[in-house]
């Protein structure tokens, strides 16, 4: 009887060089985002910390990058989540960095100062960190035989598996099981059948006064006055393809017995280590989620373009009132329009790709990264409306006093729709990522329902 064991290499449990490099760059982008808020950003704006709305928005942005760093530091197994979060942040922030550069080229590079260039450098560091995090995640989940992959071995009479076997990359001595014509495939698993050489029928048990072998996994349970003799029973060695490939020895299938898996698991309903996460969504459910996420993402992307601010000027002397909306993406220089439109395109495209990913958690993290950048703009708009200044209306304090102006700034209905759609999109991707359907007889688990159990399965399984 073959018994499966799985040995994980040190590289699989500990952070690799790419993990450390990604953490360094992500830490660098957090620091640079904070530092860039203090020097003069542009000569007309001053420093970011001197403007309440700008300081609020960039603080949220820096917190988003810090979140990606913290998630990555909690353990190498969360590197894919951190990588997806960083990718969402980097791609969406690219549009805002393009908007700032577009304004600099339109007004002249002499109007910008060190704060803007430091912020651009912060984005570059974050983008590099995101790329390194993606590479680290891919290397950690490389196929068996790659550096850091698991080393598999089997013990038993058939001998351990050598390097040429499809079940493991490293030999421990002995010879591999002999191939037979019954070789086939089960999902992503490759099945190799071995026999005891005596031509005993598959799955057949000896009934009589024979006793159970001492090394039998069935133990000493008796069936009536007979016992199950497991030593000569043929078995199959299954190699499971996945990020942590594992092998298991199972009794060969027959007409009289079900396929039973003998694996060293603490609970029979747990998945085999490394078994790819089963996608429990059928086609209709998947398309329903896709349509919902894309619809919400389209609203978020579209509502970012109309004006969010409604300004009102009241001349106290004559009672004249002037109202106007500000923030229309298409009423600004074309260099800035390119950056603003890029933000909308990235949010829509990233959501479309993320919702189709098989790993729902990674897809959700990518969308959340984009929404954090969008949230920085929402927070900035709220801060601006709560405490507007004369500069926000394009006038000086002296003009306000001279003309007797009363200034009012309110948020438009476009902003209300935007903030509701952003929250709804966040809730949708998080709910989809956390939904798990429990299947008692899912692939890689031992059947638990009475009609699927076999008498040869020991009690307690």
C-alpha positions as CSV (number, residue, x, y, z in Angstrom):
1,X,0.0,0.0,0.0
2,X,1.5,3.3,-1.0
3,X,1.3,6.1,1.6
4,X,1.6,9.7,0.4
5,X,3.8,12.2,2.1
6,X,4.5,15.8,1.1
7,X,7.6,17.7,2.0
8,X,7.7,21.4,1.5
9,X,11.0,23.1,0.8
10,X,12.3,26.0,2.9
11,X,11.6,28.4,0.1
12,X,8.0,27.5,0.1
13,X,7.5,28.5,3.7
14,X,9.9,31.5,4.0
15,X,9.9,34.8,2.0
16,X,12.2,34.7,-1.1
17,X,14.3,37.5,-2.5
18,X,11.5,38.8,-4.7
19,X,9.3,39.1,-1.6
20,X,11.9,41.2,0.2
21,X,12.5,43.4,-2.9
22,X,8.8,44.0,-3.4
23,X,8.4,45.0,0.3
24,X,11.3,47.4,0.0
25,X,9.8,49.2,-3.0
26,X,6.3,49.2,-1.5
27,X,7.8,50.8,1.7
28,X,9.6,53.3,-0.5
29,X,6.4,54.4,-2.2
30,X,4.6,54.9,1.1
31,X,7.4,57.0,2.4
32,X,7.7,59.1,-0.8
33,X,3.9,59.7,-1.0
34,X,4.1,61.2,2.5
35,X,7.3,63.2,1.9
36,X,6.0,64.6,-1.4
37,X,3.2,66.3,0.5
38,X,5.4,68.8,2.3
39,X,7.5,70.6,-0.4
40,X,5.9,73.0,-2.8
41,X,3.9,71.0,-5.4
42,X,3.2,73.8,-7.8
43,X,3.8,77.5,-7.4
44,X,0.1,78.3,-7.6
45,X,-0.9,75.5,-5.3
46,X,1.9,75.5,-2.7
47,X,2.4,72.4,-0.7
48,X,-0.2,69.6,-0.5
49,X,-0.4,69.8,3.3
50,X,-1.4,73.4,3.0
51,X,-4.5,72.5,1.2
52,X,-7.0,70.5,3.2
53,X,-8.6,68.7,0.3
54,X,-5.2,67.7,-1.3
55,X,-3.8,66.6,2.0
56,X,-6.9,64.4,2.6
57,X,-6.8,62.8,-0.8
58,X,-3.1,62.0,-0.8
59,X,-3.3,60.7,2.8
60,X,-5.9,58.1,1.7
61,X,-3.6,57.2,-1.3
62,X,-0.6,56.7,1.0
63,X,-2.7,54.5,3.3
64,X,-3.7,52.4,0.3
65,X,-0.1,51.6,-0.5
66,X,0.6,50.9,3.2
67,X,-2.2,48.4,3.2
68,X,-0.7,46.5,0.2
69,X,2.6,46.5,2.1
70,X,1.0,45.2,5.3
71,X,-0.9,42.4,3.5
72,X,2.4,41.3,1.9
73,X,4.2,41.3,5.2
74,X,1.6,39.1,6.9
75,X,3.0,36.1,5.1
76,X,4.2,34.8,1.7
77,X,1.0,32.9,1.2
78,X,-0.7,36.3,0.9
79,X,1.7,37.6,-1.7
80,X,-0.9,37.2,-4.5
81,X,-3.4,39.4,-2.6
82,X,-0.8,42.1,-2.0
83,X,0.3,41.9,-5.6
84,X,-3.2,42.3,-6.9
85,X,-3.9,45.2,-4.5
86,X,-0.6,47.0,-5.6
87,X,-1.4,46.5,-9.3
88,X,-4.9,48.1,-8.9
89,X,-3.3,51.0,-7.0
90,X,-0.5,51.5,-9.6
91,X,-2.7,51.3,-12.7
92,X,-5.3,53.7,-11.4
93,X,-2.9,56.2,-9.9
94,X,-1.2,56.3,-13.3
95,X,-4.0,58.4,-14.6
96,X,-3.7,61.0,-11.8
97,X,0.1,61.2,-12.3
98,X,-0.6,61.8,-16.0
99,X,-3.0,64.6,-15.1
100,X,-0.4,66.3,-13.0
101,X,2.2,66.0,-15.7
102,X,-0.3,67.2,-18.3
103,X,-0.9,70.4,-16.3
104,X,2.8,70.9,-15.8
105,X,3.4,70.7,-19.6
106,X,0.5,73.0,-20.3
107,X,1.4,75.6,-17.8
108,X,5.1,75.2,-18.3
109,X,7.6,73.1,-16.3
110,X,8.8,76.2,-14.5
111,X,5.5,76.3,-12.6
112,X,6.1,73.0,-10.8
113,X,8.3,72.3,-7.9
114,X,10.0,69.3,-6.2
115,X,6.8,68.1,-4.6
116,X,5.3,67.0,-8.0
117,X,8.5,65.2,-9.1
118,X,8.7,63.4,-5.7
119,X,5.1,62.2,-6.2
120,X,5.9,61.0,-9.7
121,X,8.9,59.1,-8.2
122,X,6.6,57.6,-5.6
123,X,4.4,56.2,-8.3
124,X,7.4,54.7,-10.1
125,X,8.5,53.0,-6.8
126,X,5.0,51.6,-6.3
127,X,4.8,50.3,-9.9
128,X,8.1,48.5,-9.5
129,X,7.0,47.1,-6.2
130,X,3.7,45.8,-7.8
131,X,5.7,44.1,-10.6
132,X,8.0,42.4,-8.1
133,X,5.1,41.3,-6.0
134,X,3.5,39.7,-9.1
135,X,6.7,37.9,-9.9
136,X,7.1,36.7,-6.3
137,X,3.5,35.3,-6.4
138,X,4.1,33.5,-9.7
139,X,7.4,32.0,-8.6
140,X,5.9,30.8,-5.3
141,X,3.1,29.0,-7.2
142,X,5.3,27.6,-9.9
143,X,4.7,24.0,-11.0
144,X,6.4,21.1,-9.1
145,X,10.1,20.9,-9.9
146,X,10.6,24.7,-9.9
147,X,12.8,26.2,-7.3
148,X,11.0,26.4,-4.0
149,X,8.4,23.8,-5.1
150,X,7.4,20.9,-2.9
151,X,9.4,17.7,-2.8
152,X,7.2,14.7,-3.0
153,X,7.9,11.1,-1.9
154,X,6.0,7.9,-1.3
155,X,6.8,5.1,1.0
156,X,5.7,1.5,0.9
157,X,6.4,-1.7,-1.0
158,X,6.3,-0.1,-4.3
159,X,9.2,2.1,-3.5
160,X,9.6,5.9,-3.6
161,X,9.1,7.8,-6.8
162,X,12.2,8.9,-8.8
163,X,12.8,12.1,-10.7
164,X,11.4,10.8,-13.9
165,X,8.0,10.1,-12.3
166,X,5.3,12.7,-13.0
167,X,4.5,12.8,-9.3
168,X,7.6,14.4,-7.9
169,X,10.8,16.1,-8.8
170,X,13.3,14.6,-6.4
171,X,14.2,10.9,-5.9
172,X,14.6,9.3,-2.6
173,X,15.8,6.0,-3.9
174,X,14.1,2.9,-5.2
175,X,12.2,2.5,-8.4
176,X,8.9,4.1,-9.5
177,X,5.7,2.1,-9.9
178,X,5.4,0.3,-13.1
179,X,3.1,1.7,-15.8
180,X,0.1,-0.3,-16.9
181,X,-2.3,0.1,-19.8
182,X,-4.9,1.2,-17.3
183,X,-3.1,4.6,-17.0
184,X,-5.5,7.5,-17.5
185,X,-6.4,11.0,-16.3
186,X,-8.7,12.2,-13.6
187,X,-9.3,16.0,-14.0
188,X,-5.9,17.5,-13.6
189,X,-4.5,14.4,-11.9
190,X,-2.4,11.8,-13.6
191,X,-3.2,8.3,-12.5
192,X,-0.7,5.4,-12.6
193,X,-1.8,1.9,-11.7
194,X,0.4,-0.6,-10.0
195,X,-0.4,-4.2,-9.0
196,X,1.0,-6.8,-6.8
197,X,2.2,-8.9,-9.6
198,X,-0.2,-11.8,-8.8
199,X,-3.0,-10.7,-11.1
200,X,-5.5,-10.2,-8.4
201,X,-8.7,-8.5,-9.5
202,X,-9.0,-4.8,-8.9
203,X,-10.8,-3.9,-5.7
204,X,-11.4,-7.6,-4.8
205,X,-11.2,-8.6,-1.2
206,X,-10.5,-12.0,0.2
207,X,-13.5,-13.3,2.3
208,X,-13.0,-16.2,4.7
209,X,-10.9,-16.9,7.8
210,X,-8.0,-14.8,6.7
211,X,-6.9,-12.0,9.0
212,X,-6.2,-8.4,8.3
213,X,-2.6,-7.6,7.6
214,X,-0.8,-5.9,10.3
215,X,0.0,-2.9,8.2
216,X,-3.5,-2.6,6.8
217,X,-5.0,0.9,7.0
218,X,-8.3,-0.7,7.8
219,X,-7.1,-1.9,11.2
220,X,-8.6,-5.0,12.8
221,X,-12.3,-4.4,12.0
222,X,-14.0,-7.6,10.7
223,X,-16.8,-7.9,8.2
224,X,-19.0,-10.7,9.5
225,X,-16.6,-13.7,9.9
226,X,-14.3,-12.5,7.1
227,X,-11.7,-9.8,6.9
228,X,-10.4,-7.6,4.3
229,X,-6.9,-8.3,3.0
230,X,-5.4,-5.2,1.7
231,X,-1.8,-6.1,1.1
232,X,-2.2,-7.7,-2.3
233,X,-4.8,-5.1,-3.5
234,X,-3.6,-3.0,-6.4
235,X,-3.4,0.7,-5.8
236,X,-3.1,3.8,-7.9
237,X,-0.8,6.7,-7.3
238,X,-2.3,10.0,-8.0
239,X,-0.3,13.2,-8.6
240,X,-2.4,16.3,-8.2
241,X,-1.5,19.3,-10.3
242,X,-1.5,22.6,-8.4
243,X,0.6,25.2,-6.6
244,X,1.6,22.5,-3.9
245,X,1.5,19.3,-5.9
246,X,0.7,16.3,-3.8
247,X,0.5,12.6,-4.4
248,X,-1.8,10.0,-2.8
249,X,-2.2,6.3,-3.1
250,X,-5.8,5.1,-3.7
251,X,-7.3,1.7,-4.2
252,X,-8.0,1.0,-7.9
253,X,-11.6,1.5,-9.0
254,X,-13.8,-1.5,-9.6
255,X,-17.4,-2.4,-10.1
256,X,-17.7,-3.4,-6.4
257,X,-16.0,-0.5,-4.7
258,X,-15.8,3.2,-4.9
259,X,-12.7,5.3,-5.4
260,X,-11.3,5.9,-2.0
261,X,-8.4,8.2,-1.2
262,X,-5.9,7.4,1.5
263,X,-4.2,10.7,2.4
264,X,-2.7,12.0,5.6
265,X,-5.4,14.6,6.4
266,X,-6.7,15.8,9.8
267,X,-10.3,15.7,8.5
268,X,-11.7,13.8,5.6
269,X,-13.5,16.8,4.1
270,X,-10.4,18.9,3.7
271,X,-8.9,19.4,0.3
272,X,-5.6,17.8,-0.7
273,X,-2.8,20.4,-0.2
274,X,-2.2,22.1,-3.5
275,X,-5.4,21.0,-5.1
276,X,-6.6,24.0,-7.3
277,X,-9.5,25.8,-5.8
278,X,-12.7,24.4,-7.3
279,X,-14.8,26.9,-9.2
280,X,-18.3,26.3,-7.8
281,X,-19.9,28.9,-10.0
282,X,-21.8,27.6,-13.0
283,X,-22.0,29.5,-16.2
284,X,-25.1,31.4,-15.4
285,X,-23.9,32.4,-12.0
286,X,-20.6,33.5,-13.3
287,X,-22.2,35.6,-16.0
288,X,-24.6,37.2,-13.5
289,X,-21.7,38.3,-11.4
290,X,-19.8,39.6,-14.5
291,X,-22.8,41.7,-15.6
292,X,-23.3,43.1,-12.1
293,X,-19.6,44.0,-11.6
294,X,-19.3,45.5,-15.1
295,X,-22.4,47.5,-14.7
296,X,-21.3,49.0,-11.4
297,X,-17.7,49.6,-12.7
298,X,-19.2,51.4,-15.8
299,X,-21.1,53.7,-13.4
300,X,-18.0,54.4,-11.3
301,X,-15.9,55.1,-14.4
302,X,-18.6,57.2,-16.0
303,X,-19.5,59.4,-13.0
304,X,-15.9,60.4,-12.6
305,X,-16.1,62.5,-15.7
306,X,-19.0,65.0,-15.0
307,X,-18.6,67.9,-12.6
308,X,-18.7,67.2,-8.9
309,X,-18.7,70.8,-7.5
310,X,-21.4,73.4,-7.7
311,X,-20.1,76.9,-6.9
312,X,-22.3,79.9,-6.1
313,X,-21.2,83.5,-6.0
314,X,-23.5,86.0,-4.3
315,X,-22.7,89.7,-4.6
316,X,-23.9,91.2,-1.4
317,X,-24.1,94.8,-2.8
318,X,-26.5,94.1,-5.7
319,X,-27.8,90.7,-4.7
320,X,-26.5,89.2,-8.0
321,X,-26.1,85.4,-7.9
322,X,-23.8,83.4,-10.2
323,X,-23.8,79.6,-10.2
324,X,-21.6,77.2,-12.1
325,X,-20.4,73.6,-12.0
326,X,-16.7,72.8,-11.9
327,X,-14.8,69.6,-12.4
328,X,-16.0,68.6,-15.9
329,X,-13.2,66.4,-17.2
330,X,-13.6,67.7,-20.8
331,X,-13.4,71.4,-19.8
332,X,-9.6,71.4,-19.2
333,X,-6.5,71.2,-21.3
334,X,-6.2,68.1,-23.5
335,X,-3.1,67.0,-21.6
336,X,-5.1,66.7,-18.4
337,X,-8.1,65.1,-20.2
338,X,-5.9,62.2,-21.2
339,X,-5.0,61.5,-17.6
340,X,-8.6,61.8,-16.4
341,X,-10.0,59.5,-19.0
342,X,-7.2,57.0,-18.3
343,X,-8.5,56.7,-14.8
344,X,-12.0,55.8,-16.0
345,X,-10.7,53.3,-18.6
346,X,-8.5,51.6,-16.1
347,X,-11.3,51.1,-13.6
348,X,-13.6,49.6,-16.2
349,X,-10.9,47.4,-17.8
350,X,-9.5,46.2,-14.5
351,X,-12.9,45.2,-13.2
352,X,-13.7,43.3,-16.4
353,X,-10.5,41.3,-16.1
354,X,-10.7,40.8,-12.3
355,X,-14.3,39.4,-12.4
356,X,-13.2,36.7,-14.9
357,X,-10.2,35.5,-12.8
358,X,-10.6,32.0,-11.4
359,X,-9.1,33.2,-8.1
360,X,-11.9,35.4,-6.8
361,X,-9.8,36.9,-3.9
362,X,-7.1,38.1,-6.2
363,X,-9.6,39.7,-8.6
364,X,-11.3,41.4,-5.7
365,X,-8.0,42.8,-4.4
366,X,-7.2,44.3,-7.8
367,X,-10.6,46.1,-7.9
368,X,-10.2,47.2,-4.3
369,X,-6.9,48.8,-5.2
370,X,-8.5,50.8,-7.9
371,X,-11.3,51.8,-5.6
372,X,-8.9,53.0,-3.0
373,X,-7.5,55.5,-5.5
374,X,-11.0,56.6,-6.4
375,X,-11.8,56.9,-2.7
376,X,-8.9,59.4,-2.3
377,X,-10.7,61.6,-4.8
378,X,-14.0,61.2,-3.1
379,X,-12.5,62.1,0.3
380,X,-10.8,65.1,-1.3
381,X,-14.1,66.4,-2.7
382,X,-15.8,66.1,0.7
383,X,-13.0,67.9,2.4
384,X,-13.1,70.7,-0.2
385,X,-16.9,71.1,0.2
386,X,-16.7,71.2,3.9
387,X,-14.1,74.1,4.1
388,X,-13.7,75.9,0.8
389,X,-11.3,78.8,0.4
390,X,-11.3,81.8,-1.9
391,X,-8.5,80.1,-4.0
392,X,-10.8,77.2,-4.7
393,X,-13.2,79.6,-6.4
394,X,-10.4,81.2,-8.5
395,X,-10.4,84.5,-6.6
396,X,-8.2,86.1,-4.0
397,X,-9.2,87.1,-0.5
398,X,-8.8,90.7,-1.4
399,X,-11.3,90.3,-4.3
400,X,-13.8,88.7,-2.0
401,X,-13.6,91.6,0.4
402,X,-13.7,94.2,-2.3
403,X,-16.7,92.8,-4.2
404,X,-18.5,91.7,-1.0
405,X,-18.8,88.1,-2.2
406,X,-20.4,85.3,-0.4
407,X,-19.1,81.9,-1.6
408,X,-20.9,78.6,-1.4
409,X,-19.6,75.2,-2.6
410,X,-21.9,72.1,-2.8
411,X,-21.5,68.6,-4.3
412,X,-23.6,67.7,-7.3
413,X,-25.8,64.7,-7.9
414,X,-23.1,63.2,-10.1
415,X,-20.9,62.9,-7.0
416,X,-23.7,61.3,-5.0
417,X,-24.1,58.6,-7.7
418,X,-20.4,58.1,-7.8
419,X,-20.0,57.5,-4.1
420,X,-22.9,55.1,-4.0
421,X,-21.7,53.2,-7.1
422,X,-18.2,52.9,-5.6
423,X,-19.5,51.5,-2.4
424,X,-21.7,49.0,-4.3
425,X,-18.8,47.8,-6.5
426,X,-16.7,47.3,-3.4
427,X,-19.5,45.3,-1.7
428,X,-20.1,43.2,-4.8
429,X,-16.5,42.1,-5.3
430,X,-16.0,41.4,-1.6
431,X,-19.2,39.3,-1.3
432,X,-18.3,37.3,-4.4
433,X,-14.8,36.7,-3.1
434,X,-16.0,35.5,0.3
435,X,-18.8,33.3,-0.8
436,X,-17.9,29.6,-0.5
437,X,-20.2,26.8,-1.4
438,X,-19.7,23.7,0.8
439,X,-19.8,20.5,-1.2
440,X,-19.5,17.3,0.8
441,X,-18.3,15.3,-2.2
442,X,-16.2,17.9,-3.9
443,X,-13.1,16.8,-5.9
444,X,-10.3,15.6,-3.6
445,X,-12.5,14.8,-0.6
446,X,-13.6,11.5,0.9
447,X,-17.4,10.8,0.3
448,X,-19.4,11.3,3.4
449,X,-23.0,10.6,2.4
450,X,-24.3,7.2,3.3
451,X,-25.1,6.1,-0.2
452,X,-21.5,6.8,-1.4
453,X,-19.6,5.2,1.5
454,X,-18.1,1.8,1.3
455,X,-17.9,-0.9,4.0
456,X,-14.2,-1.0,3.5
457,X,-13.8,2.6,4.8
458,X,-12.8,2.5,8.5
459,X,-15.2,4.0,11.0
460,X,-14.5,7.7,11.7
461,X,-13.6,8.6,8.1
